[in-house]
């Protein structure tokens, strides 16, 4: 079972920009990456904010982000033996 919570600082950023805008905007991605470090000074590392869903989006797939879960639309996979 996974437990998580969203920092109020993150929710503020997200209220001003959609998820993929945060992923693709260096200043916003940096801000949300550093928020846990600012809130919890005993942390000594940060995980760079991004998401695996930027990859299918970059490949031209339509990706919609709702609160949860993530939904992929127009997904077709071609497997060939050649």
N, CA, C and O atoms as a Maestro MAE file, in Angstrom:
{
 s_m_m2io_version
 :::
 2.0.0
}

f_m_ct {
 s_m_title
 :::
 protein
 m_atom[328] {
  # First column is atom index #
  i_m_mmod_type
  r_m_x_coord
  r_m_y_coord
  r_m_z_coord
  i_m_residue_number
  s_m_chain_name
  s_m_pdb_residue_name
  s_m_pdb_atom_name
  i_m_atomic_number
  :::
  1 25 0.847 -1.173 0.000 1 A "UNK " " N  " 7
  2 3 0.000 0.000 0.000 1 A "UNK " " CA " 6
  3 2 0.896 1.242 0.000 1 A "UNK " " C  " 6
  4 15 1.882 1.304 0.735 1 A "UNK " " O  " 8
  5 25 0.555 2.202 -0.808 2 A "UNK " " N  " 7
  6 3 1.337 3.427 -0.913 2 A "UNK " " CA " 6
  7 2 0.588 4.573 -0.261 2 A "UNK " " C  " 6
  8 15 -0.603 4.767 -0.505 2 A "UNK " " O  " 8
  9 25 1.275 5.317 0.551 3 A "UNK " " N  " 7
  10 3 0.703 6.502 1.171 3 A "UNK " " CA " 6
  11 2 1.461 7.727 0.664 3 A "UNK " " C  " 6
  12 15 2.686 7.709 0.549 3 A "UNK " " O  " 8
  13 25 0.737 8.758 0.372 4 A "UNK " " N  " 7
  14 3 1.388 9.988 -0.031 4 A "UNK " " CA " 6
  15 2 0.496 11.155 0.335 4 A "UNK " " C  " 6
  16 15 -0.698 10.986 0.582 4 A "UNK " " O  " 8
  17 25 1.069 12.310 0.367 5 A "UNK " " N  " 7
  18 3 0.271 13.512 0.575 5 A "UNK " " CA " 6
  19 2 0.862 14.604 -0.295 5 A "UNK " " C  " 6
  20 15 2.043 14.577 -0.640 5 A "UNK " " O  " 8
  21 25 0.030 15.553 -0.639 6 A "UNK " " N  " 7
  22 3 0.469 16.645 -1.484 6 A "UNK " " CA " 6
  23 2 0.737 17.862 -0.624 6 A "UNK " " C  " 6
  24 15 -0.102 18.265 0.182 6 A "UNK " " O  " 8
  25 25 1.898 18.438 -0.798 7 A "UNK " " N  " 7
  26 3 2.243 19.637 -0.052 7 A "UNK " " CA " 6
  27 2 1.354 20.797 -0.498 7 A "UNK " " C  " 6
  28 15 1.039 20.911 -1.682 7 A "UNK " " O  " 8
  29 25 0.953 21.647 0.426 8 A "UNK " " N  " 7
  30 3 0.159 22.821 0.056 8 A "UNK " " CA " 6
  31 2 0.880 23.698 -0.972 8 A "UNK " " C  " 6
  32 15 0.244 24.305 -1.834 8 A "UNK " " O  " 8
  33 25 2.207 23.758 -0.875 9 A "UNK " " N  " 7
  34 3 2.986 24.542 -1.833 9 A "UNK " " CA " 6
  35 2 2.833 23.974 -3.250 9 A "UNK " " C  " 6
  36 15 2.716 24.721 -4.222 9 A "UNK " " O  " 8
  37 25 2.835 22.651 -3.347 10 A "UNK " " N  " 7
  38 3 2.653 21.992 -4.637 10 A "UNK " " CA " 6
  39 2 1.252 22.271 -5.181 10 A "UNK " " C  " 6
  40 15 1.086 22.569 -6.364 10 A "UNK " " O  " 8
  41 25 0.253 22.172 -4.314 11 A "UNK " " N  " 7
  42 3 -1.117 22.431 -4.746 11 A "UNK " " CA " 6
  43 2 -1.279 23.864 -5.248 11 A "UNK " " C  " 6
  44 15 -2.054 24.115 -6.171 11 A "UNK " " O  " 8
  45 25 -0.558 24.794 -4.651 12 A "UNK " " N  " 7
  46 3 -0.616 26.187 -5.107 12 A "UNK " " CA " 6
  47 2 -0.061 26.304 -6.519 12 A "UNK " " C  " 6
  48 15 -0.656 26.963 -7.371 12 A "UNK " " O  " 8
  49 25 1.087 25.662 -6.771 13 A "UNK " " N  " 7
  50 3 1.665 25.687 -8.113 13 A "UNK " " CA " 6
  51 2 0.709 25.034 -9.099 13 A "UNK " " C  " 6
  52 15 0.484 25.552 -10.193 13 A "UNK " " O  " 8
  53 25 0.150 23.897 -8.710 14 A "UNK " " N  " 7
  54 3 -0.768 23.170 -9.595 14 A "UNK " " CA " 6
  55 2 -2.063 23.920 -9.847 14 A "UNK " " C  " 6
  56 15 -2.722 23.686 -10.860 14 A "UNK " " O  " 8
  57 25 -2.436 24.808 -8.957 15 A "UNK " " N  " 7
  58 3 -3.647 25.594 -9.186 15 A "UNK " " CA " 6
  59 2 -3.407 26.650 -10.268 15 A "UNK " " C  " 6
  60 15 -4.354 27.201 -10.828 15 A "UNK " " O  " 8
  61 25 -2.143 26.923 -10.553 16 A "UNK " " N  " 7
  62 3 -1.779 27.936 -11.545 16 A "UNK " " CA " 6
  63 2 -1.317 27.347 -12.870 16 A "UNK " " C  " 6
  64 15 -1.244 28.061 -13.870 16 A "UNK " " O  " 8
  65 25 -1.003 26.051 -12.891 17 A "UNK " " N  " 7
  66 3 -0.503 25.420 -14.114 17 A "UNK " " CA " 6
  67 2 -0.893 23.950 -14.124 17 A "UNK " " C  " 6
  68 15 -0.901 23.295 -13.081 17 A "UNK " " O  " 8
  69 25 -1.217 23.433 -15.309 18 A "UNK " " N  " 7
  70 3 -1.561 22.013 -15.376 18 A "UNK " " CA " 6
  71 2 -0.300 21.160 -15.210 18 A "UNK " " C  " 6
  72 15 0.822 21.663 -15.265 18 A "UNK " " O  " 8
  73 25 -0.510 19.875 -15.008 19 A "UNK " " N  " 7
  74 3 0.567 18.954 -14.677 19 A "UNK " " CA " 6
  75 2 1.689 18.972 -15.712 19 A "UNK " " C  " 6
  76 15 2.860 19.080 -15.350 19 A "UNK " " O  " 8
  77 25 1.342 18.867 -16.999 20 A "UNK " " N  " 7
  78 3 2.375 18.802 -18.021 20 A "UNK " " CA " 6
  79 2 3.082 20.142 -18.207 20 A "UNK " " C  " 6
  80 15 4.248 20.167 -18.602 20 A "UNK " " O  " 8
  81 25 2.413 21.240 -17.934 21 A "UNK " " N  " 7
  82 3 3.080 22.541 -17.970 21 A "UNK " " CA " 6
  83 2 4.144 22.600 -16.887 21 A "UNK " " C  " 6
  84 15 5.232 23.129 -17.116 21 A "UNK " " O  " 8
  85 25 3.843 22.065 -15.710 22 A "UNK " " N  " 7
  86 3 4.839 22.013 -14.637 22 A "UNK " " CA " 6
  87 2 6.018 21.145 -15.065 22 A "UNK " " C  " 6
  88 15 7.169 21.498 -14.810 22 A "UNK " " O  " 8
  89 25 5.744 20.018 -15.709 23 A "UNK " " N  " 7
  90 3 6.827 19.139 -16.170 23 A "UNK " " CA " 6
  91 2 7.713 19.802 -17.208 23 A "UNK " " C  " 6
  92 15 8.926 19.593 -17.211 23 A "UNK " " O  " 8
  93 25 7.118 20.608 -18.099 24 A "UNK " " N  " 7
  94 3 7.864 21.176 -19.228 24 A "UNK " " CA " 6
  95 2 8.408 22.578 -18.974 24 A "UNK " " C  " 6
  96 15 9.093 23.131 -19.834 24 A "UNK " " O  " 8
  97 25 8.121 23.159 -17.824 25 A "UNK " " N  " 7
  98 3 8.606 24.508 -17.523 25 A "UNK " " CA " 6
  99 2 9.715 24.399 -16.481 25 A "UNK " " C  " 6
  100 15 9.440 24.067 -15.328 25 A "UNK " " O  " 8
  101 25 10.962 24.672 -16.863 26 A "UNK " " N  " 7
  102 3 12.081 24.474 -15.942 26 A "UNK " " CA " 6
  103 2 11.911 25.169 -14.595 26 A "UNK " " C  " 6
  104 15 12.234 24.588 -13.558 26 A "UNK " " O  " 8
  105 25 11.410 26.401 -14.595 27 A "UNK " " N  " 7
  106 3 11.253 27.130 -13.326 27 A "UNK " " CA " 6
  107 2 10.233 26.450 -12.418 27 A "UNK " " C  " 6
  108 15 10.445 26.347 -11.210 27 A "UNK " " O  " 8
  109 25 9.124 25.985 -12.997 28 A "UNK " " N  " 7
  110 3 8.100 25.316 -12.183 28 A "UNK " " CA " 6
  111 2 8.579 23.945 -11.712 28 A "UNK " " C  " 6
  112 15 8.370 23.573 -10.557 28 A "UNK " " O  " 8
  113 25 9.222 23.193 -12.609 29 A "UNK " " N  " 7
  114 3 9.754 21.881 -12.222 29 A "UNK " " CA " 6
  115 2 10.793 22.033 -11.113 29 A "UNK " " C  " 6
  116 15 10.825 21.233 -10.178 29 A "UNK " " O  " 8
  117 25 11.630 23.044 -11.214 30 A "UNK " " N  " 7
  118 3 12.627 23.308 -10.166 30 A "UNK " " CA " 6
  119 2 11.940 23.651 -8.854 30 A "UNK " " C  " 6
  120 15 12.319 23.144 -7.799 30 A "UNK " " O  " 8
  121 25 10.943 24.502 -8.919 31 A "UNK " " N  " 7
  122 3 10.221 24.910 -7.711 31 A "UNK " " CA " 6
  123 2 9.626 23.705 -6.994 31 A "UNK " " C  " 6
  124 15 9.822 23.547 -5.789 31 A "UNK " " O  " 8
  125 25 8.901 22.853 -7.718 32 A "UNK " " N  " 7
  126 3 8.261 21.717 -7.029 32 A "UNK " " CA " 6
  127 2 9.280 20.661 -6.625 32 A "UNK " " C  " 6
  128 15 9.026 19.882 -5.706 32 A "UNK " " O  " 8
  129 25 10.431 20.620 -7.296 33 A "UNK " " N  " 7
  130 3 11.499 19.709 -6.871 33 A "UNK " " CA " 6
  131 2 12.070 20.135 -5.522 33 A "UNK " " C  " 6
  132 15 12.361 19.290 -4.675 33 A "UNK " " O  " 8
  133 25 12.232 21.445 -5.321 34 A "UNK " " N  " 7
  134 3 12.855 21.951 -4.100 34 A "UNK " " CA " 6
  135 2 11.888 22.106 -2.924 34 A "UNK " " C  " 6
  136 15 12.330 22.254 -1.785 34 A "UNK " " O  " 8
  137 25 10.600 22.074 -3.177 35 A "UNK " " N  " 7
  138 3 9.632 22.286 -2.093 35 A "UNK " " CA " 6
  139 2 9.797 21.317 -0.922 35 A "UNK " " C  " 6
  140 15 9.775 21.765 0.225 35 A "UNK " " O  " 8
  141 25 9.962 20.016 -1.153 36 A "UNK " " N  " 7
  142 3 10.155 19.124 0.002 36 A "UNK " " CA " 6
  143 2 11.425 19.431 0.797 36 A "UNK " " C  " 6
  144 15 11.440 19.294 2.020 36 A "UNK " " O  " 8
  145 25 12.494 19.848 0.103 37 A "UNK " " N  " 7
  146 3 13.743 20.194 0.786 37 A "UNK " " CA " 6
  147 2 13.529 21.402 1.702 37 A "UNK " " C  " 6
  148 15 14.039 21.442 2.822 37 A "UNK " " O  " 8
  149 25 12.779 22.371 1.217 38 A "UNK " " N  " 7
  150 3 12.500 23.556 2.042 38 A "UNK " " CA " 6
  151 2 11.633 23.206 3.244 38 A "UNK " " C  " 6
  152 15 11.840 23.734 4.336 38 A "UNK " " O  " 8
  153 25 10.670 22.322 3.047 39 A "UNK " " N  " 7
  154 3 9.742 21.982 4.128 39 A "UNK " " CA " 6
  155 2 10.379 21.040 5.146 39 A "UNK " " C  " 6
  156 15 10.114 21.150 6.342 39 A "UNK " " O  " 8
  157 25 11.206 20.129 4.686 40 A "UNK " " N  " 7
  158 3 11.816 19.120 5.561 40 A "UNK " " CA " 6
  159 2 13.330 19.274 5.508 40 A "UNK " " C  " 6
  160 15 13.982 18.609 4.703 40 A "UNK " " O  " 8
  161 25 13.903 20.130 6.340 41 A "UNK " " N  " 7
  162 3 15.329 20.454 6.247 41 A "UNK " " CA " 6
  163 2 16.264 19.278 6.494 41 A "UNK " " C  " 6
  164 15 17.447 19.368 6.166 41 A "UNK " " O  " 8
  165 25 15.786 18.202 7.049 42 A "UNK " " N  " 7
  166 3 16.654 17.045 7.295 42 A "UNK " " CA " 6
  167 2 16.860 16.217 6.021 42 A "UNK " " C  " 6
  168 15 17.719 15.335 5.999 42 A "UNK " " O  " 8
  169 25 16.093 16.485 4.969 43 A "UNK " " N  " 7
  170 3 16.315 15.771 3.708 43 A "UNK " " CA " 6
  171 2 17.620 16.248 3.085 43 A "UNK " " C  " 6
  172 15 17.948 17.432 3.151 43 A "UNK " " O  " 8
  173 25 18.352 15.338 2.487 44 A "UNK " " N  " 7
  174 3 19.630 15.722 1.892 44 A "UNK " " CA " 6
  175 2 19.673 15.462 0.390 44 A "UNK " " C  " 6
  176 15 20.741 15.503 -0.222 44 A "UNK " " O  " 8
  177 25 18.509 15.193 -0.203 45 A "UNK " " N  " 7
  178 3 18.454 14.975 -1.645 45 A "UNK " " CA " 6
  179 2 17.055 15.315 -2.148 45 A "UNK " " C  " 6
  180 15 16.092 15.353 -1.381 45 A "UNK " " O  " 8
  181 25 16.968 15.556 -3.427 46 A "UNK " " N  " 7
  182 3 15.669 15.832 -4.051 46 A "UNK " " CA " 6
  183 2 15.536 14.959 -5.290 46 A "UNK " " C  " 6
  184 15 16.530 14.611 -5.926 46 A "UNK " " O  " 8
  185 25 14.329 14.617 -5.617 47 A "UNK " " N  " 7
  186 3 14.041 13.877 -6.844 47 A "UNK " " CA " 6
  187 2 13.541 14.889 -7.859 47 A "UNK " " C  " 6
  188 15 12.585 15.618 -7.596 47 A "UNK " " O  " 8
  189 25 14.177 14.934 -9.007 48 A "UNK " " N  " 7
  190 3 13.797 15.908 -10.030 48 A "UNK " " CA " 6
  191 2 12.371 15.629 -10.479 48 A "UNK " " C  " 6
  192 15 12.018 14.504 -10.833 48 A "UNK " " O  " 8
  193 25 11.559 16.684 -10.457 49 A "UNK " " N  " 7
  194 3 10.157 16.535 -10.803 49 A "UNK " " CA " 6
  195 2 9.997 16.350 -12.304 49 A "UNK " " C  " 6
  196 15 10.403 17.199 -13.098 49 A "UNK " " O  " 8
  197 25 9.414 15.251 -12.671 50 A "UNK " " N  " 7
  198 3 9.026 14.961 -14.041 50 A "UNK " " CA " 6
  199 2 8.042 13.811 -13.957 50 A "UNK " " C  " 6
  200 15 7.597 13.460 -12.864 50 A "UNK " " O  " 8
  201 25 7.702 13.231 -15.065 51 A "UNK " " N  " 7
  202 3 6.789 12.103 -15.040 51 A "UNK " " CA " 6
  203 2 7.048 11.234 -16.246 51 A "UNK " " C  " 6
  204 15 7.435 11.720 -17.309 51 A "UNK " " O  " 8
  205 25 6.831 9.939 -16.072 52 A "UNK " " N  " 7
  206 3 7.039 9.016 -17.180 52 A "UNK " " CA " 6
  207 2 6.058 9.274 -18.318 52 A "UNK " " C  " 6
  208 15 6.304 8.861 -19.452 52 A "UNK " " O  " 8
  209 25 4.955 9.949 -18.031 53 A "UNK " " N  " 7
  210 3 3.955 10.194 -19.073 53 A "UNK " " CA " 6
  211 2 4.371 11.281 -20.057 53 A "UNK " " C  " 6
  212 15 3.673 11.495 -21.048 53 A "UNK " " O  " 8
  213 25 5.476 11.973 -19.821 54 A "UNK " " N  " 7
  214 3 5.946 12.913 -20.841 54 A "UNK " " CA " 6
  215 2 6.504 12.158 -22.048 54 A "UNK " " C  " 6
  216 15 6.552 12.706 -23.149 54 A "UNK " " O  " 8
  217 25 6.924 10.908 -21.854 55 A "UNK " " N  " 7
  218 3 7.467 10.109 -22.967 55 A "UNK " " CA " 6
  219 2 6.380 9.772 -23.983 55 A "UNK " " C  " 6
  220 15 6.551 10.086 -25.161 55 A "UNK " " O  " 8
  221 25 5.249 9.138 -23.578 56 A "UNK " " N  " 7
  222 3 4.222 8.877 -24.595 56 A "UNK " " CA " 6
  223 2 3.673 10.165 -25.215 56 A "UNK " " C  " 6
  224 15 3.309 10.182 -26.391 56 A "UNK " " O  " 8
  225 25 3.614 11.224 -24.441 57 A "UNK " " N  " 7
  226 3 3.165 12.505 -24.978 57 A "UNK " " CA " 6
  227 2 4.147 12.995 -26.051 57 A "UNK " " C  " 6
  228 15 3.723 13.494 -27.093 57 A "UNK " " O  " 8
  229 25 5.430 12.858 -25.807 58 A "UNK " " N  " 7
  230 3 6.441 13.263 -26.781 58 A "UNK " " CA " 6
  231 2 6.378 12.399 -28.047 58 A "UNK " " C  " 6
  232 15 6.790 12.837 -29.121 58 A "UNK " " O  " 8
  233 25 5.864 11.178 -27.917 59 A "UNK " " N  " 7
  234 3 5.717 10.286 -29.067 59 A "UNK " " CA " 6
  235 2 4.425 10.540 -29.837 59 A "UNK " " C  " 6
  236 15 4.113 9.832 -30.794 59 A "UNK " " O  " 8
  237 25 3.682 11.553 -29.412 60 A "UNK " " N  " 7
  238 3 2.481 11.926 -30.137 60 A "UNK " " CA " 6
  239 2 1.190 11.332 -29.610 60 A "UNK " " C  " 6
  240 15 0.133 11.531 -30.209 60 A "UNK " " O  " 8
  241 25 1.250 10.610 -28.507 61 A "UNK " " N  " 7
  242 3 0.035 10.067 -27.912 61 A "UNK " " CA " 6
  243 2 -0.687 11.151 -27.129 61 A "UNK " " C  " 6
  244 15 -0.065 12.050 -26.564 61 A "UNK " " O  " 8
  245 25 -1.995 11.051 -27.106 62 A "UNK " " N  " 7
  246 3 -2.778 12.005 -26.333 62 A "UNK " " CA " 6
  247 2 -2.868 11.488 -24.898 62 A "UNK " " C  " 6
  248 15 -3.394 10.401 -24.662 62 A "UNK " " O  " 8
  249 25 -2.369 12.242 -23.964 63 A "UNK " " N  " 7
  250 3 -2.369 11.840 -22.558 63 A "UNK " " CA " 6
  251 2 -3.174 12.861 -21.771 63 A "UNK " " C  " 6
  252 15 -2.913 14.062 -21.842 63 A "UNK " " O  " 8
  253 25 -4.135 12.383 -21.036 64 A "UNK " " N  " 7
  254 3 -4.963 13.234 -20.186 64 A "UNK " " CA " 6
  255 2 -4.632 12.919 -18.747 64 A "UNK " " C  " 6
  256 15 -4.535 11.751 -18.372 64 A "UNK " " O  " 8
  257 25 -4.459 13.933 -17.945 65 A "UNK " " N  " 7
  258 3 -4.183 13.719 -16.529 65 A "UNK " " CA " 6
  259 2 -5.380 14.201 -15.727 65 A "UNK " " C  " 6
  260 15 -5.741 15.377 -15.756 65 A "UNK " " O  " 8
  261 25 -5.977 13.276 -15.022 66 A "UNK " " N  " 7
  262 3 -7.033 13.588 -14.073 66 A "UNK " " CA " 6
  263 2 -6.397 13.481 -12.701 66 A "UNK " " C  " 6
  264 15 -5.193 13.240 -12.609 66 A "UNK " " O  " 8
  265 25 -7.142 13.647 -11.656 67 A "UNK " " N  " 7
  266 3 -6.535 13.493 -10.331 67 A "UNK " " CA " 6
  267 2 -5.830 12.152 -10.230 67 A "UNK " " C  " 6
  268 15 -4.640 12.121 -9.915 67 A "UNK " " O  " 8
  269 25 -6.478 11.096 -10.472 68 A "UNK " " N  " 7
  270 3 -5.949 9.734 -10.589 68 A "UNK " " CA " 6
  271 2 -7.078 8.892 -11.110 68 A "UNK " " C  " 6
  272 15 -8.216 9.165 -10.730 68 A "UNK " " O  " 8
  273 25 -6.884 7.924 -11.919 69 A "UNK " " N  " 7
  274 3 -5.640 7.467 -12.537 69 A "UNK " " CA " 6
  275 2 -5.343 8.256 -13.801 69 A "UNK " " C  " 6
  276 15 -6.124 9.114 -14.213 69 A "UNK " " O  " 8
  277 25 -4.200 7.953 -14.410 70 A "UNK " " N  " 7
  278 3 -3.845 8.549 -15.683 70 A "UNK " " CA " 6
  279 2 -4.501 7.735 -16.785 70 A "UNK " " C  " 6
  280 15 -4.642 6.518 -16.665 70 A "UNK " " O  " 8
  281 25 -4.898 8.398 -17.844 71 A "UNK " " N  " 7
  282 3 -5.592 7.720 -18.934 71 A "UNK " " CA " 6
  283 2 -4.846 7.985 -20.238 71 A "UNK " " C  " 6
  284 15 -4.565 9.134 -20.581 71 A "UNK " " O  " 8
  285 25 -4.532 6.923 -20.953 72 A "UNK " " N  " 7
  286 3 -3.940 7.047 -22.278 72 A "UNK " " CA " 6
  287 2 -5.047 6.835 -23.298 72 A "UNK " " C  " 6
  288 15 -5.798 5.864 -23.210 72 A "UNK " " O  " 8
  289 25 -5.152 7.742 -24.270 73 A "UNK " " N  " 7
  290 3 -6.141 7.607 -25.324 73 A "UNK " " CA " 6
  291 2 -5.421 7.461 -26.658 73 A "UNK " " C  " 6
  292 15 -4.283 7.900 -26.822 73 A "UNK " " O  " 8
  293 25 -6.111 6.836 -27.606 74 A "UNK " " N  " 7
  294 3 -5.579 6.656 -28.958 74 A "UNK " " CA " 6
  295 2 -4.255 5.898 -28.941 74 A "UNK " " C  " 6
  296 15 -3.336 6.211 -29.698 74 A "UNK " " O  " 8
  297 25 -4.175 4.918 -28.084 75 A "UNK " " N  " 7
  298 3 -2.963 4.127 -27.950 75 A "UNK " " CA " 6
  299 2 -3.064 2.917 -28.863 75 A "UNK " " C  " 6
  300 15 -3.964 2.092 -28.708 75 A "UNK " " O  " 8
  301 25 -2.161 2.810 -29.797 76 A "UNK " " N  " 7
  302 3 -2.109 1.624 -30.635 76 A "UNK " " CA " 6
  303 2 -0.666 1.154 -30.670 76 A "UNK " " C  " 6
  304 15 0.265 1.946 -30.818 76 A "UNK " " O  " 8
  305 25 -0.508 -0.128 -30.534 77 A "UNK " " N  " 7
  306 3 0.827 -0.712 -30.522 77 A "UNK " " CA " 6
  307 2 0.912 -1.719 -31.659 77 A "UNK " " C  " 6
  308 15 0.049 -2.587 -31.795 77 A "UNK " " O  " 8
  309 25 1.929 -1.605 -32.456 78 A "UNK " " N  " 7
  310 3 2.120 -2.519 -33.565 78 A "UNK " " CA " 6
  311 2 3.325 -3.395 -33.264 78 A "UNK " " C  " 6
  312 15 4.436 -2.907 -33.059 78 A "UNK " " O  " 8
  313 25 3.086 -4.670 -33.244 79 A "UNK " " N  " 7
  314 3 4.167 -5.622 -33.033 79 A "UNK " " CA " 6
  315 2 4.404 -6.366 -34.346 79 A "UNK " " C  " 6
  316 15 3.477 -6.942 -34.915 79 A "UNK " " O  " 8
  317 25 5.605 -6.351 -34.806 80 A "UNK " " N  " 7
  318 3 5.916 -7.074 -36.047 80 A "UNK " " CA " 6
  319 2 7.092 -7.995 -35.825 80 A "UNK " " C  " 6
  320 15 7.912 -7.774 -34.934 80 A "UNK " " O  " 8
  321 25 7.167 -9.018 -36.633 81 A "UNK " " N  " 7
  322 3 8.265 -9.986 -36.483 81 A "UNK " " CA " 6
  323 2 9.450 -9.633 -37.362 81 A "UNK " " C  " 6
  324 15 10.441 -10.363 -37.376 81 A "UNK " " O  " 8
  325 25 9.371 -8.524 -38.100 82 A "UNK " " N  " 7
  326 3 10.488 -8.167 -38.991 82 A "UNK " " CA " 6
  327 2 11.541 -7.370 -38.285 82 A "UNK " " C  " 6
  328 15 12.542 -6.992 -38.894 82 A "UNK " " O  " 8
  :::
 }
 m_bond[327] {
  # First column is bond index #
  i_m_from
  i_m_to
  i_m_order
  :::
  1 1 2 1
  2 2 3 1
  3 3 4 2
  4 3 5 1
  5 5 6 1
  6 6 7 1
  7 7 8 2
  8 7 9 1
  9 9 10 1
  10 10 11 1
  11 11 12 2
  12 11 13 1
  13 13 14 1
  14 14 15 1
  15 15 16 2
  16 15 17 1
  17 17 18 1
  18 18 19 1
  19 19 20 2
  20 19 21 1
  21 21 22 1
  22 22 23 1
  23 23 24 2
  24 23 25 1
  25 25 26 1
  26 26 27 1
  27 27 28 2
  28 27 29 1
  29 29 30 1
  30 30 31 1
  31 31 32 2
  32 31 33 1
  33 33 34 1
  34 34 35 1
  35 35 36 2
  36 35 37 1
  37 37 38 1
  38 38 39 1
  39 39 40 2
  40 39 41 1
  41 41 42 1
  42 42 43 1
  43 43 44 2
  44 43 45 1
  45 45 46 1
  46 46 47 1
  47 47 48 2
  48 47 49 1
  49 49 50 1
  50 50 51 1
  51 51 52 2
  52 51 53 1
  53 53 54 1
  54 54 55 1
  55 55 56 2
  56 55 57 1
  57 57 58 1
  58 58 59 1
  59 59 60 2
  60 59 61 1
  61 61 62 1
  62 62 63 1
  63 63 64 2
  64 63 65 1
  65 65 66 1
  66 66 67 1
  67 67 68 2
  68 67 69 1
  69 69 70 1
  70 70 71 1
  71 71 72 2
  72 71 73 1
  73 73 74 1
  74 74 75 1
  75 75 76 2
  76 75 77 1
  77 77 78 1
  78 78 79 1
  79 79 80 2
  80 79 81 1
  81 81 82 1
  82 82 83 1
  83 83 84 2
  84 83 85 1
  85 85 86 1
  86 86 87 1
  87 87 88 2
  88 87 89 1
  89 89 90 1
  90 90 91 1
  91 91 92 2
  92 91 93 1
  93 93 94 1
  94 94 95 1
  95 95 96 2
  96 95 97 1
  97 97 98 1
  98 98 99 1
  99 99 100 2
  100 99 101 1
  101 101 102 1
  102 102 103 1
  103 103 104 2
  104 103 105 1
  105 105 106 1
  106 106 107 1
  107 107 108 2
  108 107 109 1
  109 109 110 1
  110 110 111 1
  111 111 112 2
  112 111 113 1
  113 113 114 1
  114 114 115 1
  115 115 116 2
  116 115 117 1
  117 117 118 1
  118 118 119 1
  119 119 120 2
  120 119 121 1
  121 121 122 1
  122 122 123 1
  123 123 124 2
  124 123 125 1
  125 125 126 1
  126 126 127 1
  127 127 128 2
  128 127 129 1
  129 129 130 1
  130 130 131 1
  131 131 132 2
  132 131 133 1
  133 133 134 1
  134 134 135 1
  135 135 136 2
  136 135 137 1
  137 137 138 1
  138 138 139 1
  139 139 140 2
  140 139 141 1
  141 141 142 1
  142 142 143 1
  143 143 144 2
  144 143 145 1
  145 145 146 1
  146 146 147 1
  147 147 148 2
  148 147 149 1
  149 149 150 1
  150 150 151 1
  151 151 152 2
  152 151 153 1
  153 153 154 1
  154 154 155 1
  155 155 156 2
  156 155 157 1
  157 157 158 1
  158 158 159 1
  159 159 160 2
  160 159 161 1
  161 161 162 1
  162 162 163 1
  163 163 164 2
  164 163 165 1
  165 165 166 1
  166 166 167 1
  167 167 168 2
  168 167 169 1
  169 169 170 1
  170 170 171 1
  171 171 172 2
  172 171 173 1
  173 173 174 1
  174 174 175 1
  175 175 176 2
  176 175 177 1
  177 177 178 1
  178 178 179 1
  179 179 180 2
  180 179 181 1
  181 181 182 1
  182 182 183 1
  183 183 184 2
  184 183 185 1
  185 185 186 1
  186 186 187 1
  187 187 188 2
  188 187 189 1
  189 189 190 1
  190 190 191 1
  191 191 192 2
  192 191 193 1
  193 193 194 1
  194 194 195 1
  195 195 196 2
  196 195 197 1
  197 197 198 1
  198 198 199 1
  199 199 200 2
  200 199 201 1
  201 201 202 1
  202 202 203 1
  203 203 204 2
  204 203 205 1
  205 205 206 1
  206 206 207 1
  207 207 208 2
  208 207 209 1
  209 209 210 1
  210 210 211 1
  211 211 212 2
  212 211 213 1
  213 213 214 1
  214 214 215 1
  215 215 216 2
  216 215 217 1
  217 217 218 1
  218 218 219 1
  219 219 220 2
  220 219 221 1
  221 221 222 1
  222 222 223 1
  223 223 224 2
  224 223 225 1
  225 225 226 1
  226 226 227 1
  227 227 228 2
  228 227 229 1
  229 229 230 1
  230 230 231 1
  231 231 232 2
  232 231 233 1
  233 233 234 1
  234 234 235 1
  235 235 236 2
  236 235 237 1
  237 237 238 1
  238 238 239 1
  239 239 240 2
  240 239 241 1
  241 241 242 1
  242 242 243 1
  243 243 244 2
  244 243 245 1
  245 245 246 1
  246 246 247 1
  247 247 248 2
  248 247 249 1
  249 249 250 1
  250 250 251 1
  251 251 252 2
  252 251 253 1
  253 253 254 1
  254 254 255 1
  255 255 256 2
  256 255 257 1
  257 257 258 1
  258 258 259 1
  259 259 260 2
  260 259 261 1
  261 261 262 1
  262 262 263 1
  263 263 264 2
  264 263 265 1
  265 265 266 1
  266 266 267 1
  267 267 268 2
  268 267 269 1
  269 269 270 1
  270 270 271 1
  271 271 272 2
  272 271 273 1
  273 273 274 1
  274 274 275 1
  275 275 276 2
  276 275 277 1
  277 277 278 1
  278 278 279 1
  279 279 280 2
  280 279 281 1
  281 281 282 1
  282 282 283 1
  283 283 284 2
  284 283 285 1
  285 285 286 1
  286 286 287 1
  287 287 288 2
  288 287 289 1
  289 289 290 1
  290 290 291 1
  291 291 292 2
  292 291 293 1
  293 293 294 1
  294 294 295 1
  295 295 296 2
  296 295 297 1
  297 297 298 1
  298 298 299 1
  299 299 300 2
  300 299 301 1
  301 301 302 1
  302 302 303 1
  303 303 304 2
  304 303 305 1
  305 305 306 1
  306 306 307 1
  307 307 308 2
  308 307 309 1
  309 309 310 1
  310 310 311 1
  311 311 312 2
  312 311 313 1
  313 313 314 1
  314 314 315 1
  315 315 316 2
  316 315 317 1
  317 317 318 1
  318 318 319 1
  319 319 320 2
  320 319 321 1
  321 321 322 1
  322 322 323 1
  323 323 324 2
  324 323 325 1
  325 325 326 1
  326 326 327 1
  327 327 328 2
  :::
 }
}
